[in-house]
Amino acid sequence: MNGTLWAMVRIELMLLVRSPAVLASAVVLPFAVLLLLMLFIGFSFPTLEFGAMPGVRVIDRLLPEMAGTVAASVGVMVLTTHVADLRDRGMLRRLSRTPARAGSYVLAHAVAAGVLVIASVALFAAVTFLIYGPPRSWNPLSLAGAALIVAYCAFSTGLLLGGLRMPSAGARVAAPLCFVLLFAGSGLGVPREGWKGVAPWFYEITNYNPLAQLNDFVFQASLGRLSETWPAVAGLLVAAVVVNVLTRRTFDWDGRP
């Protein structure tokens, strides 16, 4: 990376860290989900083991799935609103007068998003390990790699949505709505099977929920295994690359495709 790119990464991190959306997505979200699950199901819930997976506690599965969820939240919610806000304030036009190119701008966002996700996962892991102890079996490098794959897919989506001709006020509505639909059908907050009796049509949709496929991929990666959902994840990764290339080619400094 050249000096200009590193400078843009630092600037993006400074801007993002000051955003309340980053605090909510990267810091508050994991612990809020854990607390809500304990309040509704029981405080011994995190230490229970899965019947089909001896030695794997609920918290051992929650950690990698929250890594995927945080990655999706940072990409879809944070970047969509962040880019739309920069465009409305004319910041993209100012960047056009600097030596930076659109490709460097895109890459700076990708690096900043990856740093936020890894920092969030590290914080959540440190606290949960302190309280419940580390898993009996886990692969941190595979977990980090899988989380970054999810972050890239979500990043490409967020950058695409943020580059559309949508005012920042509209982005603040569209981005959380998109994430909530992904989260509700991912099986993390509400088990997907629970939708069968409440909304059968929504349950059918959850079978094709990208976040559900990605979260299972991250969980299996944390155990050093290859998830059965890897073909779907590979397809999502290819789609993200295509979207990212198209966004880079059509994205001008005014944020208009």
C-alpha positions in Angstrom: 0.0 0.0 0.0 1.2 3.5 -0.8 1.2 6.4 1.6 -2.0 7.9 0.2 -3.9 4.7 0.8 -2.6 4.3 4.3 -3.7 7.9 5.0 -7.2 7.2 3.7 -7.4 4.1 5.8 -6.5 6.1 8.9 -9.0 8.8 8.0 -11.8 6.2 7.4 -11.1 4.5 10.7 -11.1 7.9 12.6 -14.5 8.8 10.9 -16.0 5.4 11.5 -14.9 5.0 15.2 -16.7 8.3 16.0 -19.9 7.0 14.5 -22.6 5.8 16.9 -23.5 3.1 14.3 -20.0 1.6 14.7 -20.4 1.5 18.5 -23.8 -0.2 18.2 -22.7 -2.7 15.5 -19.2 -3.6 16.6 -19.3 -3.3 20.4 -22.9 -3.3 21.7 -24.5 -5.8 19.3 -22.6 -9.0 20.4 -23.0 -8.4 24.1 -26.7 -7.3 23.7 -27.5 -10.5 21.9 -25.8 -12.6 24.5 -27.6 -10.8 27.3 -31.0 -11.1 25.7 -30.5 -14.8 25.1 -29.6 -15.3 28.8 -32.6 -13.2 30.0 -35.1 -15.1 27.8 -33.6 -18.6 28.0 -31.6 -18.6 31.2 -28.2 -17.6 32.5 -26.9 -21.1 32.3 -27.7 -21.2 28.6 -24.2 -20.3 27.3 -22.6 -23.2 29.1 -25.0 -25.9 27.7 -23.7 -28.3 25.2 -25.3 -29.1 21.8 -26.7 -32.7 21.9 -25.3 -33.4 18.4 -22.0 -31.8 19.2 -20.4 -33.1 22.4 -18.0 -30.7 23.9 -19.4 -27.7 22.0 -21.2 -25.2 24.2 -23.7 -22.7 23.1 -21.2 -19.9 23.7 -18.7 -21.7 21.5 -21.1 -21.5 18.6 -22.4 -18.0 19.5 -18.9 -16.5 19.3 -18.2 -17.3 15.6 -21.8 -16.6 14.6 -21.6 -13.2 16.2 -18.4 -12.7 14.2 -20.3 -13.2 11.0 -23.2 -11.1 12.2 -21.0 -8.2 13.2 -19.3 -8.4 9.8 -22.7 -8.2 8.1 -23.7 -5.3 10.4 -20.5 -3.3 9.7 -20.8 -3.8 6.0 -24.5 -3.4 5.4 -25.5 -0.9 8.1 -22.3 1.2 8.8 -20.8 1.5 5.3 -24.1 2.1 3.5 -25.0 5.1 5.8 -21.4 6.3 6.0 -20.9 6.5 2.2 -24.4 8.1 1.7 -23.6 10.7 4.4 -20.2 11.5 2.8 -21.8 12.0 -0.5 -24.6 14.3 0.9 -21.9 16.4 2.7 -19.9 16.8 -0.5 -16.9 14.9 0.9 -16.6 12.7 -2.1 -16.3 15.7 -4.3 -13.5 17.0 -2.2 -11.7 13.7 -2.4 -11.9 14.0 -6.2 -9.5 17.0 -5.9 -6.9 14.9 -4.0 -4.3 12.4 -5.6 -6.5 9.5 -4.3 -8.3 7.4 -6.9 -11.7 5.7 -6.6 -9.9 2.3 -6.3 -7.9 3.5 -3.3 -11.1 4.8 -1.8 -12.8 1.5 -2.1 -9.8 -0.4 -0.8 -9.5 1.9 2.2 -13.1 1.2 3.1 -12.5 -2.6 2.8 -9.4 -2.4 5.1 -11.2 -0.2 7.7 -14.2 -2.6 7.7 -11.9 -5.6 8.2 -10.1 -3.9 11.1 -13.4 -3.1 12.8 -14.6 -6.7 12.5 -11.4 -8.2 13.8 -11.3 -5.8 16.7 -14.9 -6.5 17.6 -14.4 -10.3 17.5 -11.3 -10.0 19.6 -13.1 -8.0 22.3 -16.1 -10.4 22.4 -13.8 -13.4 22.5 -11.7 -11.9 25.3 -14.7 -11.2 27.5 -16.4 -14.6 26.8 -13.2 -16.5 27.4 -12.7 -14.7 30.7 -16.2 -15.6 31.9 -16.7 -19.1 30.3 -13.2 -20.2 29.4 -12.0 -20.9 25.8 -13.6 -23.6 23.7 -12.1 -27.1 23.9 -11.4 -27.1 20.2 -11.2 -24.0 18.0 -9.1 -22.6 15.2 -8.6 -18.8 15.5 -6.9 -18.4 12.1 -9.7 -20.1 10.3 -12.3 -18.1 12.3 -10.5 -14.8 11.3 -10.3 -15.8 7.7 -14.0 -16.8 7.5 -15.1 -13.6 9.3 -13.1 -11.6 6.8 -14.9 -13.4 3.9 -18.2 -12.4 5.4 -16.9 -8.8 6.0 -15.9 -8.6 2.3 -19.3 -9.8 1.1 -21.1 -7.4 3.4 -18.7 -4.6 2.5 -19.4 -5.0 -1.2 -23.1 -4.8 -0.5 -22.8 -1.8 1.7 -20.6 0.1 -0.7 -23.1 -0.6 -3.5 -26.1 0.5 -1.5 -24.2 3.6 -0.3 -23.3 4.6 -3.9 -26.9 4.6 -5.1 -28.8 7.8 -5.6 -30.3 7.6 -2.2 -30.2 10.4 0.4 -28.5 9.8 3.7 -31.9 9.8 5.4 -33.2 7.0 3.1 -29.9 5.1 3.7 -30.5 5.2 7.5 -33.8 3.5 7.0 -32.9 1.1 4.2 -29.7 -0.2 5.7 -31.0 -1.2 9.2 -34.1 -2.7 7.6 -31.9 -4.9 5.3 -29.8 -6.0 8.2 -32.8 -6.7 10.5 -34.3 -9.0 7.8 -31.0 -10.8 7.4 -30.5 -11.1 11.2 -34.1 -12.3 11.9 -33.8 -15.1 9.3 -30.2 -16.1 10.2 -31.2 -18.4 13.1 -29.1 -16.5 15.6 -31.6 -14.3 17.5 -34.6 -16.5 16.7 -34.1 -20.2 15.7 -35.2 -20.5 12.1 -37.4 -23.5 13.0 -39.5 -21.1 15.2 -40.8 -19.3 12.1 -42.5 -22.5 10.8 -45.6 -22.0 13.0 -45.6 -18.2 13.1 -44.8 -17.3 9.4 -44.2 -20.4 7.2 -43.5 -18.1 4.2 -40.7 -16.4 6.1 -39.3 -19.8 7.2 -39.0 -20.7 3.5 -37.1 -17.5 2.9 -34.7 -18.2 5.7 -33.5 -21.3 3.9 -31.9 -19.0 1.4 -30.8 -16.3 3.9 -27.2 -15.4 3.0 -26.3 -14.6 6.6 -27.5 -18.1 7.7 -25.2 -19.7 5.1 -22.3 -17.4 6.1 -22.7 -17.9 9.8 -22.6 -21.7 9.5 -19.5 -21.3 7.4 -17.8 -19.2 10.1 -18.9 -21.6 12.9 -17.5 -24.7 11.1 -14.3 -22.7 10.3 -13.8 -22.0 14.0 -13.7 -25.7 14.6 -11.3 -26.2 11.7 -13.9 -27.8 9.4 -15.3 -27.0 6.0 -19.0 -26.2 6.2 -21.5 -27.9 4.0 -22.7 -24.5 3.0 -19.3 -23.7 1.3 -20.8 -23.8 -2.3 -23.3 -21.1 -1.3 -20.5 -19.1 0.4 -18.3 -19.5 -2.7 -21.2 -18.2 -4.8 -21.7 -15.2 -2.5 -18.0 -14.4 -2.6 -17.9 -14.5 -6.4 -21.1 -12.3 -6.5 -19.4 -9.9 -4.0 -16.3 -9.6 -6.2 -18.5 -8.9 -9.3 -20.5 -6.3 -7.4 -17.3 -4.7 -6.1 -15.8 -4.5 -9.6 -19.0 -3.0 -11.0 -19.2 -0.6 -8.1 -15.6 0.5 -8.6 -16.1 1.1 -12.3 -19.4 2.9 -12.0 -18.8 4.8 -8.8 -17.9 8.4 -9.3 -16.9 10.8 -6.7 -20.4 12.2 -6.4 -21.6 8.7 -5.4 -23.8 8.4 -8.5 -23.6 5.2 -10.6 
